[in-house]
């Protein structure tokens, strides 16, 4: 499986495995198998692209600013609540 590189940020084509503890949503707005049109532009080619929902969770998602490997990332999308913990 190849990876898509966006600066220092890398995604596998299938998005990779979900973090431990993320569970499927019981009644998502867009159920698995639904066709949707994306209104996101944080990666080239996403805006207006047609996509198929393959998973949905009940977690809160966040957009964050962070410093990583000497690089400032602003408005990074998306970090789910189970991937975070309070700062020291």
Secondary structure, DSSP 8 states (H G I E B T S, - for coil): --EEEETTEEEETT-----TT--B-SS-SS-TT-EEE----SSTT-TT-EEE----B---EEEEEEEETTEEEEEEEEEEGGG-----
